[in-house]
Amino acid sequence: MTNEVEMQKNTIVNKKFSDQELYRITWRWSLFLATIWNYEKMEAAGYLITMAPALDKLYKDNESARLHAYEVESQFFNCETNLAAIIFGMDLAVQDEFGEDGLEMAQAIKTSLMGPFSGIGDTLFSSVIDVIFGSIAVTTGLQGNYIGILLWEVWMFFAPFVLRPWLCRLGYREGLKLTTSLNDSLSELTKCGSILGLTVIGAMIATMVNIKFGTINFGQFTFNVQTQLFDAIMPKAGSAIVAFLCYKFLDKYGMKSARLIYIAILICILFSFFGILTV
């Protein structure tokens, strides 16, 4: 097999796949990424279905090599769905250049990148971008404005139709060179994305979780728990406490989100009835 160091020095010149073919590959990924999802191989079946037409083209004159490629591409895979498109492109670039001899290297790329890419992608997309667009949609929707919903739909179409094809072309064009250029920046990107995500979530808690405690009456003495206690210590302290408790129940005790919502509604009704919470 060709030496790995020599592989990294090579530049892909004779590309077999057009931009239209790469677009179809990412479109198949958007359609079939969760096909036959299971805890043993997770997105492996979706990955194989996505790559199948490309493998058929690469190894159309070599049946044994094609079956070998099918076997390799059906191994365990689990990655954030948008950044996975880069891995598709790099995988194709390696096999395009080295053929069956590049399968081992392609598998190594998948194994080494799907973890870091999942960390970055989950932080960037699920914790930041989805939260931002979702909060805009909810906030404007509560005000009777449909613009936020339209922005959410635009983002939902932008990811599979624009972002993923572009990332796949990037991975295919840069090939192995992309691994070295990304190596030094992965940890920094993950850290920055985590900080931004926490900031956005904190802002959402303060603006969208409204908890107001009631008033305690002792004869002629009146004490407003909300304004005289919590607001004096830290504004929106009640919102922060509720968010923290919900997170603990979801994370530590494994409670389902739907059940937690029902419990929260029931508690709010009971606390409002007894005057513990107010509007």
N, C-alpha and C positions, 0 to 999 in steps of 0.2 A: 504494500500500500504506500502511496505517496507520503513522504514525510510531512508531518503537521506544520512544521516551520515553513517548509517550501510552499505549502498551501496558502499560508497567510501572506506570503510575499507576492503571490500571483494576483493579477488583476483580471477581472472578467471582461473579455473583449467581445466574443461572439455570443451575444445573448439570443436565446431561442424564443423568448416570450415577449410579446408586444404589451403595451399598456392596456389594451382591451382585454387580453387574456389574464393579466394580473388583476384587472377589475373584476372579471368573472370569478376568479379564485376567491377574492375577498367577499364577493356577494354570496358565494356558496358557504363561506364561513359564517356570515350573518344568518343564513337560513338554517344551517345544520350543526351549529356549534354545540348544541345540547343534545344531539342525536345519540340515543342509547347511552346517556350519561349514567355513570355508576361510580361507586366508591373505590373500585379497583383501578380503573384507568381514567376515570373522569371524562375529559374532553377528547380522549384518544380517537374514538369513532368519528366524531365531528372533524377532527384534524385529518384523518385518512380520507373521508368523503371529500373534504375541501381539496386535498392534494391529488386525488385520483386522476382527474383529466390531465394534469401536468405530468404525472408519472407515466401515464399511458403515452404521452407524446415523447417524453425523454427516452423511454425504453421500448418503443414500439417494435423494434427489430430484435429485442432480446427478452424473451419471455421469462427466463430464470432471473434476470436482473430486475425485471418489473415486479415479480413476485417477492423477491428479496426486499425491494423498496417498499412494497405494501406492508411487509412484515415489520420493517423498521419504523415506518410511519404510524403503525398501529400501537406503538408503545405508549406508556403513560404520558399524559400531557394535561396540564392545568395552568392556565395563564389568563390574565385580564384580557377581555375580549378585543379591546382596541389595539393595545400594544402587541398582541399576538400576531398582528398583521406584519410587523417587522420581522418576526421569526419566520413566517411563511416566505417572505422575500429572501431572507438570508439562506434558508434551507434550499430554495430553488436555485439561488446563485451558486451554491456549492455543488449541487448535483449537475447543474448546467455546465460547470467548468470541469468537474472531475468524474462525472458519471457515477457508476456503481462504487468506485473507489472513494467517493466523497460521502457515502451514506453514514459511515462511522463519525465523520466530522460533523455532518448535519445533525445527527442524534446528540452529539456533545453540545452543539449550539443550543438545541432545544432544552436540554437538561440544565445547562448553565444559566440560561437567560430567562426561563419562564418564572423562576422565583423572584429575582430582582424586578423584572417587568411587572409582575403581579403586585409587588409592594408599591412601586411607583404608580401603576395604573389605578389600583384600588384607591390610593390616596388622592391622586389627581382627579380622577373622573367621579368615583363614587362619593368621596368625602368632600370634594370641593366643587367641581363643575355641576354635578347633578344636584347638589345641595343648593347652590346659588340659583340655578334655573328653577328648581322646585320651589324654593322660597319666594322667588319673584312671582311664579305662577299662583301660589297659594295666597300671597299678600294681595296681588292685584285682583284675584278672583273674589276674595272676601269683600273687596271694594266695588264689585260688579263690573270690573274691567277684564276683557278677554285677551288683552295684549300679552299678558304673562303666559297664558295657555299656549298662544301661538308661538312664543319664544321657546317654550318647552318642546313643542312639536318640531320646530326648526332644528333644535339641538338633537332630537331623537333621530331625525333624518340625516343630519349632517354627519354623525359618527359613522354609520355604515356606508353611506353613499359618497362621502368626500374624504373623511379622515382616514379610514382604514385602507382604501385604495392608495392614498398618498403614502402612508406608512409602509405598505407592501412594496411600492415602487422604490422607496428609499432603501429598504433592506435589500432588495434585489440589485439595485444600482451600486450600492456601496459594498455589499457582500461582507467578507471577513474583516475588511478595514473598519467596519462599524463597531465591532467588538472592542477593539483597542481604543477607539475614540470615546466610547461610552463608559469604559471601565472606570476611569477616574471620577466621573461625574454622577454615577448611579447613587452613591450614598448621600451626596449633597442634595440631589434632586429629591430623594425620599424624605430627607430631613426637612427641606423647605416646604414640600407638599404637605407634610404632617402638620407643620406649624400653621400654614395657611388654612388647612382644613379645620383645625381646632379653633382658629380665630373665627371662621365663618360660622361654625356650629355654636360657639359662644354668643355671637351676635344674634343668631336665630333664637336661641333660648331666651335672651333678654327681651327680644321684641315680640315673640310669638307665644311664649308660655306665660300666661297671666294668672298669677296666684295672689289673691288678696285676702288677708286674714281679717276676721271680724273684730268686734269691740267687746271688751270685758267690762261688765257693770257690777260695782259693789255699792249698793245704795245710791248715794249721790256722786260717788267716784266713778269716773269713766276712763278706761284705758284702751286706746286704739293700738292693737298689737301690730298692725301693718305700719302705720306712720310713726308711732312713738318707739317701736322696737326694731323691726326688721329694716325699715328705710333708714333709721338712724345708724344702724350698724353697717349695712351694705344694701343699696337699692337692688331690687330684683333678687334678694336672697332666697325668697320662697321659690322662685322659678329655678334657681340653681339647685336647691335642695331636691325639688321634684325631679329634675333632669338627672341628678346623681342617683337617686333611688331607682328610677326607671332603668338607668344603665346597669346598676348592680343586679337588678332582677333579670335583665336580659343576658348579662355576661356571666355572672356567678351561678345563678340558679337555673339558667337555661329556659326561662319562661318564654313562651311564644308571644310575639308582638300583639297579635289579635287579642289574646287573653289579657295581656297587660292593659290594653286600651279599655276593655270592658271593666276591668277592676278599677282603673282610674276614674272612669265615668261614674261607677257605683259609689266610690269613696267621695267624689266631689258632690254628688247628690246628697249623701248622708251628712257630710260636713256642712253643706249649705243649709240643710234642714235644721241642724242644731246651732247654726250661727257661727261655726268655726271659720267657715269661708264666706266671703261676700263678693258681690259684683262691683 
